[in-house]
Amino acid sequence: MATNSTDFGRERHLVTSLKRVVELHRHIRLDKAEQARKQFLETLSQRVSERTGLPIETARRQVEAVAVSARKLHEVRWFGGR
């Protein structure tokens, strides 16, 4: 507990710094998750292209469309369609 204004200032600085660190880690986790999602969709697109003979760009569009539909369906089921 702060006993004077200097201690209070230090505690406030530490809390602010901790909040920044937590926010940074959250962004890092989100960035890693987004990178993993993109890599998965790219791998899936390549497999679709190889197995169906579709051009890679067409396969990417198809895979992305399915991913968007799946995400929307998940949101409706779990979050009431926000």
PyMOL Python script that loads the backbone (N, CA, C, O; Angstrom):
from pymol import cmd

cmd.read_pdbstr("""\
ATOM      1  N   MET A   1       0.855  -1.176   0.000  1.00  0.00           N
ATOM      2  CA  MET A   1       0.000   0.000   0.000  1.00  0.00           C
ATOM      3  C   MET A   1       0.896   1.232   0.000  1.00  0.00           C
ATOM      4  O   MET A   1       1.938   1.258   0.654  1.00  0.00           O
ATOM      5  N   ALA A   2       0.482   2.230  -0.729  1.00  0.00           N
ATOM      6  CA  ALA A   2       1.268   3.458  -0.848  1.00  0.00           C
ATOM      7  C   ALA A   2       1.195   4.254   0.451  1.00  0.00           C
ATOM      8  O   ALA A   2       0.126   4.445   1.031  1.00  0.00           O
ATOM      9  N   THR A   3       2.369   4.712   0.889  1.00  0.00           N
ATOM     10  CA  THR A   3       2.411   5.498   2.120  1.00  0.00           C
ATOM     11  C   THR A   3       2.602   6.978   1.839  1.00  0.00           C
ATOM     12  O   THR A   3       2.340   7.811   2.707  1.00  0.00           O
ATOM     13  N   ASN A   4       3.051   7.311   0.654  1.00  0.00           N
ATOM     14  CA  ASN A   4       3.163   8.714   0.288  1.00  0.00           C
ATOM     15  C   ASN A   4       2.959   8.836  -1.227  1.00  0.00           C
ATOM     16  O   ASN A   4       2.759   7.841  -1.925  1.00  0.00           O
ATOM     17  N   SER A   5       3.015  10.055  -1.706  1.00  0.00           N
ATOM     18  CA  SER A   5       2.719  10.266  -3.124  1.00  0.00           C
ATOM     19  C   SER A   5       3.753   9.622  -4.049  1.00  0.00           C
ATOM     20  O   SER A   5       3.415   9.216  -5.161  1.00  0.00           O
ATOM     21  N   THR A   6       5.012   9.525  -3.601  1.00  0.00           N
ATOM     22  CA  THR A   6       6.046   8.891  -4.423  1.00  0.00           C
ATOM     23  C   THR A   6       5.758   7.409  -4.588  1.00  0.00           C
ATOM     24  O   THR A   6       5.857   6.868  -5.689  1.00  0.00           O
ATOM     25  N   ASP A   7       5.397   6.750  -3.478  1.00  0.00           N
ATOM     26  CA  ASP A   7       5.050   5.325  -3.554  1.00  0.00           C
ATOM     27  C   ASP A   7       3.815   5.123  -4.430  1.00  0.00           C
ATOM     28  O   ASP A   7       3.758   4.184  -5.224  1.00  0.00           O
ATOM     29  N   PHE A   8       2.841   5.997  -4.284  1.00  0.00           N
ATOM     30  CA  PHE A   8       1.635   5.890  -5.095  1.00  0.00           C
ATOM     31  C   PHE A   8       1.987   6.036  -6.575  1.00  0.00           C
ATOM     32  O   PHE A   8       1.466   5.301  -7.414  1.00  0.00           O
ATOM     33  N   GLY A   9       2.862   6.975  -6.893  1.00  0.00           N
ATOM     34  CA  GLY A   9       3.287   7.177  -8.281  1.00  0.00           C
ATOM     35  C   GLY A   9       3.988   5.947  -8.834  1.00  0.00           C
ATOM     36  O   GLY A   9       3.763   5.568  -9.984  1.00  0.00           O
ATOM     37  N   ARG A  10       4.828   5.326  -8.033  1.00  0.00           N
ATOM     38  CA  ARG A  10       5.529   4.110  -8.466  1.00  0.00           C
ATOM     39  C   ARG A  10       4.543   2.972  -8.703  1.00  0.00           C
ATOM     40  O   ARG A  10       4.633   2.252  -9.698  1.00  0.00           O
ATOM     41  N   GLU A  11       3.599   2.819  -7.773  1.00  0.00           N
ATOM     42  CA  GLU A  11       2.601   1.754  -7.929  1.00  0.00           C
ATOM     43  C   GLU A  11       1.756   1.995  -9.177  1.00  0.00           C
ATOM     44  O   GLU A  11       1.460   1.067  -9.930  1.00  0.00           O
ATOM     45  N   ARG A  12       1.382   3.228  -9.380  1.00  0.00           N
ATOM     46  CA  ARG A  12       0.579   3.560 -10.564  1.00  0.00           C
ATOM     47  C   ARG A  12       1.374   3.262 -11.837  1.00  0.00           C
ATOM     48  O   ARG A  12       0.829   2.722 -12.800  1.00  0.00           O
ATOM     49  N   HIS A  13       2.661   3.614 -11.841  1.00  0.00           N
ATOM     50  CA  HIS A  13       3.516   3.337 -12.990  1.00  0.00           C
ATOM     51  C   HIS A  13       3.625   1.831 -13.236  1.00  0.00           C
ATOM     52  O   HIS A  13       3.551   1.379 -14.378  1.00  0.00           O
ATOM     53  N   LEU A  14       3.803   1.052 -12.156  1.00  0.00           N
ATOM     54  CA  LEU A  14       3.903  -0.400 -12.288  1.00  0.00           C
ATOM     55  C   LEU A  14       2.608  -1.001 -12.837  1.00  0.00           C
ATOM     56  O   LEU A  14       2.648  -1.888 -13.690  1.00  0.00           O
ATOM     57  N   VAL A  15       1.481  -0.530 -12.360  1.00  0.00           N
ATOM     58  CA  VAL A  15       0.191  -1.028 -12.839  1.00  0.00           C
ATOM     59  C   VAL A  15       0.021  -0.695 -14.319  1.00  0.00           C
ATOM     60  O   VAL A  15      -0.409  -1.540 -15.105  1.00  0.00           O
ATOM     61  N   THR A  16       0.358   0.529 -14.695  1.00  0.00           N
ATOM     62  CA  THR A  16       0.265   0.937 -16.097  1.00  0.00           C
ATOM     63  C   THR A  16       1.191   0.085 -16.960  1.00  0.00           C
ATOM     64  O   THR A  16       0.800  -0.358 -18.040  1.00  0.00           O
ATOM     65  N   SER A  17       2.395  -0.142 -16.497  1.00  0.00           N
ATOM     66  CA  SER A  17       3.349  -0.965 -17.249  1.00  0.00           C
ATOM     67  C   SER A  17       2.850  -2.395 -17.386  1.00  0.00           C
ATOM     68  O   SER A  17       2.967  -2.997 -18.453  1.00  0.00           O
ATOM     69  N   LEU A  18       2.301  -2.933 -16.318  1.00  0.00           N
ATOM     70  CA  LEU A  18       1.772  -4.289 -16.360  1.00  0.00           C
ATOM     71  C   LEU A  18       0.612  -4.387 -17.352  1.00  0.00           C
ATOM     72  O   LEU A  18       0.516  -5.358 -18.102  1.00  0.00           O
ATOM     73  N   LYS A  19      -0.255  -3.396 -17.355  1.00  0.00           N
ATOM     74  CA  LYS A  19      -1.364  -3.392 -18.312  1.00  0.00           C
ATOM     75  C   LYS A  19      -0.851  -3.393 -19.744  1.00  0.00           C
ATOM     76  O   LYS A  19      -1.402  -4.079 -20.605  1.00  0.00           O
ATOM     77  N   ARG A  20       0.204  -2.623 -19.999  1.00  0.00           N
ATOM     78  CA  ARG A  20       0.790  -2.590 -21.353  1.00  0.00           C
ATOM     79  C   ARG A  20       1.358  -3.946 -21.735  1.00  0.00           C
ATOM     80  O   ARG A  20       1.186  -4.393 -22.869  1.00  0.00           O
ATOM     81  N   VAL A  21       2.033  -4.604 -20.799  1.00  0.00           N
ATOM     82  CA  VAL A  21       2.612  -5.923 -21.069  1.00  0.00           C
ATOM     83  C   VAL A  21       1.507  -6.937 -21.369  1.00  0.00           C
ATOM     84  O   VAL A  21       1.618  -7.718 -22.314  1.00  0.00           O
ATOM     85  N   VAL A  22       0.463  -6.925 -20.579  1.00  0.00           N
ATOM     86  CA  VAL A  22      -0.655  -7.847 -20.794  1.00  0.00           C
ATOM     87  C   VAL A  22      -1.286  -7.601 -22.166  1.00  0.00           C
ATOM     88  O   VAL A  22      -1.582  -8.552 -22.891  1.00  0.00           O
ATOM     89  N   GLU A  23      -1.491  -6.350 -22.521  1.00  0.00           N
ATOM     90  CA  GLU A  23      -2.077  -6.020 -23.823  1.00  0.00           C
ATOM     91  C   GLU A  23      -1.161  -6.467 -24.962  1.00  0.00           C
ATOM     92  O   GLU A  23      -1.639  -6.985 -25.972  1.00  0.00           O
ATOM     93  N   LEU A  24       0.133  -6.274 -24.811  1.00  0.00           N
ATOM     94  CA  LEU A  24       1.091  -6.698 -25.821  1.00  0.00           C
ATOM     95  C   LEU A  24       1.042  -8.214 -26.006  1.00  0.00           C
ATOM     96  O   LEU A  24       1.045  -8.700 -27.137  1.00  0.00           O
ATOM     97  N   HIS A  25       0.996  -8.957 -24.911  1.00  0.00           N
ATOM     98  CA  HIS A  25       0.926 -10.414 -24.995  1.00  0.00           C
ATOM     99  C   HIS A  25      -0.367 -10.862 -25.658  1.00  0.00           C
ATOM    100  O   HIS A  25      -0.374 -11.838 -26.409  1.00  0.00           O
ATOM    101  N   ARG A  26      -1.460 -10.159 -25.388  1.00  0.00           N
ATOM    102  CA  ARG A  26      -2.733 -10.495 -26.022  1.00  0.00           C
ATOM    103  C   ARG A  26      -2.624 -10.305 -27.530  1.00  0.00           C
ATOM    104  O   ARG A  26      -3.086 -11.148 -28.300  1.00  0.00           O
ATOM    105  N   HIS A  27      -2.012  -9.195 -27.955  1.00  0.00           N
ATOM    106  CA  HIS A  27      -1.843  -8.949 -29.387  1.00  0.00           C
ATOM    107  C   HIS A  27      -0.931  -9.991 -30.031  1.00  0.00           C
ATOM    108  O   HIS A  27      -1.172 -10.425 -31.157  1.00  0.00           O
ATOM    109  N   ILE A  28       0.114 -10.387 -29.313  1.00  0.00           N
ATOM    110  CA  ILE A  28       1.020 -11.408 -29.845  1.00  0.00           C
ATOM    111  C   ILE A  28       0.269 -12.721 -30.041  1.00  0.00           C
ATOM    112  O   ILE A  28       0.422 -13.378 -31.071  1.00  0.00           O
ATOM    113  N   ARG A  29      -0.539 -13.105 -29.057  1.00  0.00           N
ATOM    114  CA  ARG A  29      -1.322 -14.340 -29.180  1.00  0.00           C
ATOM    115  C   ARG A  29      -2.277 -14.244 -30.357  1.00  0.00           C
ATOM    116  O   ARG A  29      -2.418 -15.198 -31.121  1.00  0.00           O
ATOM    117  N   LEU A  30      -2.938 -13.096 -30.511  1.00  0.00           N
ATOM    118  CA  LEU A  30      -3.864 -12.927 -31.627  1.00  0.00           C
ATOM    119  C   LEU A  30      -3.131 -12.973 -32.958  1.00  0.00           C
ATOM    120  O   LEU A  30      -3.619 -13.570 -33.918  1.00  0.00           O
ATOM    121  N   ASP A  31      -1.956 -12.343 -33.022  1.00  0.00           N
ATOM    122  CA  ASP A  31      -1.164 -12.377 -34.254  1.00  0.00           C
ATOM    123  C   ASP A  31      -0.748 -13.800 -34.598  1.00  0.00           C
ATOM    124  O   ASP A  31      -0.820 -14.204 -35.759  1.00  0.00           O
ATOM    125  N   LYS A  32      -0.316 -14.558 -33.604  1.00  0.00           N
ATOM    126  CA  LYS A  32       0.092 -15.940 -33.847  1.00  0.00           C
ATOM    127  C   LYS A  32      -1.099 -16.780 -34.298  1.00  0.00           C
ATOM    128  O   LYS A  32      -0.969 -17.615 -35.193  1.00  0.00           O
ATOM    129  N   ALA A  33      -2.244 -16.561 -33.689  1.00  0.00           N
ATOM    130  CA  ALA A  33      -3.442 -17.299 -34.081  1.00  0.00           C
ATOM    131  C   ALA A  33      -3.834 -16.948 -35.510  1.00  0.00           C
ATOM    132  O   ALA A  33      -4.221 -17.830 -36.276  1.00  0.00           O
ATOM    133  N   GLU A  34      -3.740 -15.688 -35.874  1.00  0.00           N
ATOM    134  CA  GLU A  34      -4.076 -15.266 -37.236  1.00  0.00           C
ATOM    135  C   GLU A  34      -3.082 -15.848 -38.239  1.00  0.00           C
ATOM    136  O   GLU A  34      -3.481 -16.275 -39.323  1.00  0.00           O
ATOM    137  N   GLN A  35      -1.811 -15.871 -37.896  1.00  0.00           N
ATOM    138  CA  GLN A  35      -0.808 -16.471 -38.781  1.00  0.00           C
ATOM    139  C   GLN A  35      -1.073 -17.961 -38.960  1.00  0.00           C
ATOM    140  O   GLN A  35      -0.963 -18.484 -40.069  1.00  0.00           O
ATOM    141  N   ALA A  36      -1.417 -18.637 -37.885  1.00  0.00           N
ATOM    142  CA  ALA A  36      -1.713 -20.072 -37.959  1.00  0.00           C
ATOM    143  C   ALA A  36      -2.947 -20.309 -38.828  1.00  0.00           C
ATOM    144  O   ALA A  36      -2.982 -21.250 -39.621  1.00  0.00           O
ATOM    145  N   ARG A  37      -3.956 -19.457 -38.676  1.00  0.00           N
ATOM    146  CA  ARG A  37      -5.172 -19.584 -39.485  1.00  0.00           C
ATOM    147  C   ARG A  37      -4.849 -19.405 -40.968  1.00  0.00           C
ATOM    148  O   ARG A  37      -5.302 -20.185 -41.806  1.00  0.00           O
ATOM    149  N   LYS A  38      -4.068 -18.382 -41.284  1.00  0.00           N
ATOM    150  CA  LYS A  38      -3.695 -18.132 -42.678  1.00  0.00           C
ATOM    151  C   LYS A  38      -2.899 -19.291 -43.258  1.00  0.00           C
ATOM    152  O   LYS A  38      -3.126 -19.699 -44.396  1.00  0.00           O
ATOM    153  N   GLN A  39      -1.964 -19.821 -42.472  1.00  0.00           N
ATOM    154  CA  GLN A  39      -1.159 -20.953 -42.943  1.00  0.00           C
ATOM    155  C   GLN A  39      -2.042 -22.169 -43.181  1.00  0.00           C
ATOM    156  O   GLN A  39      -1.879 -22.868 -44.181  1.00  0.00           O
ATOM    157  N   PHE A  40      -2.974 -22.427 -42.270  1.00  0.00           N
ATOM    158  CA  PHE A  40      -3.884 -23.558 -42.431  1.00  0.00           C
ATOM    159  C   PHE A  40      -4.719 -23.393 -43.697  1.00  0.00           C
ATOM    160  O   PHE A  40      -4.859 -24.338 -44.473  1.00  0.00           O
ATOM    161  N   LEU A  41      -5.275 -22.200 -43.911  1.00  0.00           N
ATOM    162  CA  LEU A  41      -6.094 -21.966 -45.105  1.00  0.00           C
ATOM    163  C   LEU A  41      -5.267 -22.088 -46.377  1.00  0.00           C
ATOM    164  O   LEU A  41      -5.763 -22.587 -47.386  1.00  0.00           O
ATOM    165  N   GLU A  42      -4.015 -21.641 -46.348  1.00  0.00           N
ATOM    166  CA  GLU A  42      -3.150 -21.767 -47.517  1.00  0.00           C
ATOM    167  C   GLU A  42      -2.854 -23.232 -47.819  1.00  0.00           C
ATOM    168  O   GLU A  42      -2.908 -23.652 -48.975  1.00  0.00           O
ATOM    169  N   THR A  43      -2.541 -24.009 -46.789  1.00  0.00           N
ATOM    170  CA  THR A  43      -2.280 -25.437 -46.972  1.00  0.00           C
ATOM    171  C   THR A  43      -3.519 -26.137 -47.515  1.00  0.00           C
ATOM    172  O   THR A  43      -3.434 -26.957 -48.429  1.00  0.00           O
ATOM    173  N   LEU A  44      -4.663 -25.805 -46.944  1.00  0.00           N
ATOM    174  CA  LEU A  44      -5.916 -26.391 -47.400  1.00  0.00           C
ATOM    175  C   LEU A  44      -6.202 -25.994 -48.850  1.00  0.00           C
ATOM    176  O   LEU A  44      -6.658 -26.821 -49.640  1.00  0.00           O
ATOM    177  N   SER A  45      -5.939 -24.747 -49.198  1.00  0.00           N
ATOM    178  CA  SER A  45      -6.133 -24.286 -50.574  1.00  0.00           C
ATOM    179  C   SER A  45      -5.248 -25.064 -51.542  1.00  0.00           C
ATOM    180  O   SER A  45      -5.696 -25.446 -52.623  1.00  0.00           O
ATOM    181  N   GLN A  46      -4.015 -25.297 -51.167  1.00  0.00           N
ATOM    182  CA  GLN A  46      -3.104 -26.056 -52.023  1.00  0.00           C
ATOM    183  C   GLN A  46      -3.596 -27.484 -52.219  1.00  0.00           C
ATOM    184  O   GLN A  46      -3.540 -28.023 -53.325  1.00  0.00           O
ATOM    185  N   ARG A  47      -4.071 -28.084 -51.151  1.00  0.00           N
ATOM    186  CA  ARG A  47      -4.591 -29.457 -51.257  1.00  0.00           C
ATOM    187  C   ARG A  47      -5.827 -29.515 -52.141  1.00  0.00           C
ATOM    188  O   ARG A  47      -5.966 -30.417 -52.968  1.00  0.00           O
ATOM    189  N   VAL A  48      -6.727 -28.547 -51.966  1.00  0.00           N
ATOM    190  CA  VAL A  48      -7.930 -28.492 -52.804  1.00  0.00           C
ATOM    191  C   VAL A  48      -7.523 -28.335 -54.267  1.00  0.00           C
ATOM    192  O   VAL A  48      -8.062 -29.019 -55.138  1.00  0.00           O
ATOM    193  N   SER A  49      -6.586 -27.448 -54.538  1.00  0.00           N
ATOM    194  CA  SER A  49      -6.115 -27.214 -55.901  1.00  0.00           C
ATOM    195  C   SER A  49      -5.512 -28.489 -56.494  1.00  0.00           C
ATOM    196  O   SER A  49      -5.810 -28.846 -57.634  1.00  0.00           O
ATOM    197  N   GLU A  50      -4.672 -29.168 -55.729  1.00  0.00           N
ATOM    198  CA  GLU A  50      -4.033 -30.398 -56.218  1.00  0.00           C
ATOM    199  C   GLU A  50      -5.041 -31.495 -56.508  1.00  0.00           C
ATOM    200  O   GLU A  50      -4.939 -32.189 -57.520  1.00  0.00           O
ATOM    201  N   ARG A  51      -6.013 -31.651 -55.620  1.00  0.00           N
ATOM    202  CA  ARG A  51      -6.938 -32.773 -55.743  1.00  0.00           C
ATOM    203  C   ARG A  51      -8.072 -32.521 -56.734  1.00  0.00           C
ATOM    204  O   ARG A  51      -8.629 -33.467 -57.291  1.00  0.00           O
ATOM    205  N   THR A  52      -8.415 -31.257 -56.956  1.00  0.00           N
ATOM    206  CA  THR A  52      -9.531 -30.955 -57.860  1.00  0.00           C
ATOM    207  C   THR A  52      -9.073 -30.434 -59.209  1.00  0.00           C
ATOM    208  O   THR A  52      -9.842 -30.428 -60.171  1.00  0.00           O
ATOM    209  N   GLY A  53      -7.831 -29.999 -59.282  1.00  0.00           N
ATOM    210  CA  GLY A  53      -7.342 -29.426 -60.532  1.00  0.00           C
ATOM    211  C   GLY A  53      -7.730 -27.959 -60.708  1.00  0.00           C
ATOM    212  O   GLY A  53      -7.473 -27.371 -61.758  1.00  0.00           O
ATOM    213  N   LEU A  54      -8.344 -27.372 -59.686  1.00  0.00           N
ATOM    214  CA  LEU A  54      -8.689 -25.948 -59.759  1.00  0.00           C
ATOM    215  C   LEU A  54      -7.419 -25.110 -59.705  1.00  0.00           C
ATOM    216  O   LEU A  54      -6.438 -25.513 -59.081  1.00  0.00           O
ATOM    217  N   PRO A  55      -7.427 -23.957 -60.347  1.00  0.00           N
ATOM    218  CA  PRO A  55      -6.298 -23.037 -60.178  1.00  0.00           C
ATOM    219  C   PRO A  55      -6.206 -22.625 -58.706  1.00  0.00           C
ATOM    220  O   PRO A  55      -7.222 -22.557 -58.014  1.00  0.00           O
ATOM    221  N   ILE A  56      -5.002 -22.352 -58.235  1.00  0.00           N
ATOM    222  CA  ILE A  56      -4.788 -22.051 -56.820  1.00  0.00           C
ATOM    223  C   ILE A  56      -5.607 -20.850 -56.355  1.00  0.00           C
ATOM    224  O   ILE A  56      -6.115 -20.855 -55.233  1.00  0.00           O
ATOM    225  N   GLU A  57      -5.745 -19.826 -57.187  1.00  0.00           N
ATOM    226  CA  GLU A  57      -6.532 -18.646 -56.790  1.00  0.00           C
ATOM    227  C   GLU A  57      -8.006 -19.007 -56.587  1.00  0.00           C
ATOM    228  O   GLU A  57      -8.642 -18.525 -55.649  1.00  0.00           O
ATOM    229  N   THR A  58      -8.532 -19.833 -57.443  1.00  0.00           N
ATOM    230  CA  THR A  58      -9.930 -20.281 -57.301  1.00  0.00           C
ATOM    231  C   THR A  58     -10.078 -21.109 -56.031  1.00  0.00           C
ATOM    232  O   THR A  58     -11.040 -20.942 -55.281  1.00  0.00           O
ATOM    233  N   ALA A  59      -9.126 -21.999 -55.794  1.00  0.00           N
ATOM    234  CA  ALA A  59      -9.177 -22.822 -54.581  1.00  0.00           C
ATOM    235  C   ALA A  59      -9.109 -21.944 -53.338  1.00  0.00           C
ATOM    236  O   ALA A  59      -9.825 -22.193 -52.368  1.00  0.00           O
ATOM    237  N   ARG A  60      -8.249 -20.908 -53.354  1.00  0.00           N
ATOM    238  CA  ARG A  60      -8.155 -19.988 -52.204  1.00  0.00           C
ATOM    239  C   ARG A  60      -9.496 -19.296 -51.945  1.00  0.00           C
ATOM    240  O   ARG A  60      -9.951 -19.209 -50.804  1.00  0.00           O
ATOM    241  N   ARG A  61     -10.113 -18.813 -53.007  1.00  0.00           N
ATOM    242  CA  ARG A  61     -11.413 -18.136 -52.839  1.00  0.00           C
ATOM    243  C   ARG A  61     -12.451 -19.088 -52.268  1.00  0.00           C
ATOM    244  O   ARG A  61     -13.224 -18.707 -51.389  1.00  0.00           O
ATOM    245  N   GLN A  62     -12.476 -20.326 -52.759  1.00  0.00           N
ATOM    246  CA  GLN A  62     -13.442 -21.307 -52.278  1.00  0.00           C
ATOM    247  C   GLN A  62     -13.200 -21.646 -50.800  1.00  0.00           C
ATOM    248  O   GLN A  62     -14.137 -21.700 -50.004  1.00  0.00           O
ATOM    249  N   VAL A  63     -11.948 -21.870 -50.453  1.00  0.00           N
ATOM    250  CA  VAL A  63     -11.608 -22.204 -49.059  1.00  0.00           C
ATOM    251  C   VAL A  63     -11.953 -21.038 -48.146  1.00  0.00           C
ATOM    252  O   VAL A  63     -12.518 -21.241 -47.072  1.00  0.00           O
ATOM    253  N   GLU A  64     -11.622 -19.825 -48.556  1.00  0.00           N
ATOM    254  CA  GLU A  64     -11.935 -18.646 -47.733  1.00  0.00           C
ATOM    255  C   GLU A  64     -13.446 -18.489 -47.571  1.00  0.00           C
ATOM    256  O   GLU A  64     -13.918 -18.149 -46.486  1.00  0.00           O
ATOM    257  N   ALA A  65     -14.199 -18.729 -48.626  1.00  0.00           N
ATOM    258  CA  ALA A  65     -15.666 -18.626 -48.543  1.00  0.00           C
ATOM    259  C   ALA A  65     -16.229 -19.629 -47.544  1.00  0.00           C
ATOM    260  O   ALA A  65     -17.121 -19.303 -46.760  1.00  0.00           O
ATOM    261  N   VAL A  66     -15.706 -20.842 -47.577  1.00  0.00           N
ATOM    262  CA  VAL A  66     -16.160 -21.857 -46.618  1.00  0.00           C
ATOM    263  C   VAL A  66     -15.761 -21.464 -45.195  1.00  0.00           C
ATOM    264  O   VAL A  66     -16.535 -21.652 -44.256  1.00  0.00           O
ATOM    265  N   ALA A  67     -14.561 -20.922 -45.038  1.00  0.00           N
ATOM    266  CA  ALA A  67     -14.100 -20.499 -43.711  1.00  0.00           C
ATOM    267  C   ALA A  67     -14.984 -19.382 -43.159  1.00  0.00           C
ATOM    268  O   ALA A  67     -15.339 -19.401 -41.980  1.00  0.00           O
ATOM    269  N   VAL A  68     -15.337 -18.421 -43.989  1.00  0.00           N
ATOM    270  CA  VAL A  68     -16.211 -17.328 -43.559  1.00  0.00           C
ATOM    271  C   VAL A  68     -17.581 -17.868 -43.169  1.00  0.00           C
ATOM    272  O   VAL A  68     -18.136 -17.478 -42.142  1.00  0.00           O
ATOM    273  N   SER A  69     -18.124 -18.762 -43.983  1.00  0.00           N
ATOM    274  CA  SER A  69     -19.434 -19.353 -43.667  1.00  0.00           C
ATOM    275  C   SER A  69     -19.385 -20.120 -42.346  1.00  0.00           C
ATOM    276  O   SER A  69     -20.305 -20.026 -41.533  1.00  0.00           O
ATOM    277  N   ALA A  70     -18.320 -20.868 -42.139  1.00  0.00           N
ATOM    278  CA  ALA A  70     -18.185 -21.640 -40.895  1.00  0.00           C
ATOM    279  C   ALA A  70     -18.087 -20.711 -39.693  1.00  0.00           C
ATOM    280  O   ALA A  70     -18.673 -20.982 -38.644  1.00  0.00           O
ATOM    281  N   ARG A  71     -17.345 -19.614 -39.843  1.00  0.00           N
ATOM    282  CA  ARG A  71     -17.209 -18.658 -38.745  1.00  0.00           C
ATOM    283  C   ARG A  71     -18.560 -18.025 -38.411  1.00  0.00           C
ATOM    284  O   ARG A  71     -18.914 -17.884 -37.240  1.00  0.00           O
ATOM    285  N   LYS A  72     -19.311 -17.645 -39.446  1.00  0.00           N
ATOM    286  CA  LYS A  72     -20.633 -17.043 -39.211  1.00  0.00           C
ATOM    287  C   LYS A  72     -21.568 -18.034 -38.536  1.00  0.00           C
ATOM    288  O   LYS A  72     -22.301 -17.675 -37.615  1.00  0.00           O
ATOM    289  N   LEU A  73     -21.541 -19.283 -38.994  1.00  0.00           N
ATOM    290  CA  LEU A  73     -22.384 -20.309 -38.381  1.00  0.00           C
ATOM    291  C   LEU A  73     -22.012 -20.503 -36.917  1.00  0.00           C
ATOM    292  O   LEU A  73     -22.887 -20.637 -36.062  1.00  0.00           O
ATOM    293  N   HIS A  74     -20.716 -20.518 -36.628  1.00  0.00           N
ATOM    294  CA  HIS A  74     -20.242 -20.652 -35.240  1.00  0.00           C
ATOM    295  C   HIS A  74     -20.741 -19.485 -34.393  1.00  0.00           C
ATOM    296  O   HIS A  74     -21.198 -19.687 -33.267  1.00  0.00           O
ATOM    297  N   GLU A  75     -20.657 -18.270 -34.926  1.00  0.00           N
ATOM    298  CA  GLU A  75     -21.112 -17.098 -34.178  1.00  0.00           C
ATOM    299  C   GLU A  75     -22.599 -17.164 -33.894  1.00  0.00           C
ATOM    300  O   GLU A  75     -23.037 -16.818 -32.797  1.00  0.00           O
ATOM    301  N   VAL A  76     -23.380 -17.605 -34.869  1.00  0.00           N
ATOM    302  CA  VAL A  76     -24.827 -17.696 -34.671  1.00  0.00           C
ATOM    303  C   VAL A  76     -25.143 -18.725 -33.601  1.00  0.00           C
ATOM    304  O   VAL A  76     -25.972 -18.485 -32.723  1.00  0.00           O
ATOM    305  N   ARG A  77     -24.482 -19.863 -33.677  1.00  0.00           N
ATOM    306  CA  ARG A  77     -24.755 -20.932 -32.706  1.00  0.00           C
ATOM    307  C   ARG A  77     -24.315 -20.569 -31.301  1.00  0.00           C
ATOM    308  O   ARG A  77     -25.030 -20.855 -30.340  1.00  0.00           O
ATOM    309  N   TRP A  78     -23.150 -19.944 -31.159  1.00  0.00           N
ATOM    310  CA  TRP A  78     -22.591 -19.686 -29.834  1.00  0.00           C
ATOM    311  C   TRP A  78     -22.892 -18.308 -29.278  1.00  0.00           C
ATOM    312  O   TRP A  78     -23.001 -18.140 -28.063  1.00  0.00           O
ATOM    313  N   PHE A  79     -23.027 -17.324 -30.147  1.00  0.00           N
ATOM    314  CA  PHE A  79     -23.148 -15.950 -29.653  1.00  0.00           C
ATOM    315  C   PHE A  79     -24.423 -15.259 -30.102  1.00  0.00           C
ATOM    316  O   PHE A  79     -24.585 -14.058 -29.883  1.00  0.00           O
ATOM    317  N   GLY A  80     -25.314 -15.984 -30.716  1.00  0.00           N
ATOM    318  CA  GLY A  80     -26.578 -15.391 -31.119  1.00  0.00           C
ATOM    319  C   GLY A  80     -26.456 -14.452 -32.312  1.00  0.00           C
ATOM    320  O   GLY A  80     -27.309 -13.584 -32.496  1.00  0.00           O
ATOM    321  N   GLY A  81     -25.428 -14.605 -33.116  1.00  0.00           N
ATOM    322  CA  GLY A  81     -25.309 -13.859 -34.369  1.00  0.00           C
ATOM    323  C   GLY A  81     -24.855 -12.437 -34.239  1.00  0.00           C
ATOM    324  O   GLY A  81     -25.335 -11.579 -34.980  1.00  0.00           O
ATOM    325  N   ARG A  82     -23.969 -12.148 -33.347  1.00  0.00           N
ATOM    326  CA  ARG A  82     -23.466 -10.778 -33.187  1.00  0.00           C
ATOM    327  C   ARG A  82     -22.928 -10.211 -34.447  1.00  0.00           C
ATOM    328  O   ARG A  82     -22.471  -9.068 -34.464  1.00  0.00           O
TER     329      ARG A  82
END
""", "prot")
cmd.dss("prot")
cmd.show_as("cartoon", "prot")
cmd.util.cbc("prot")
cmd.orient("prot")
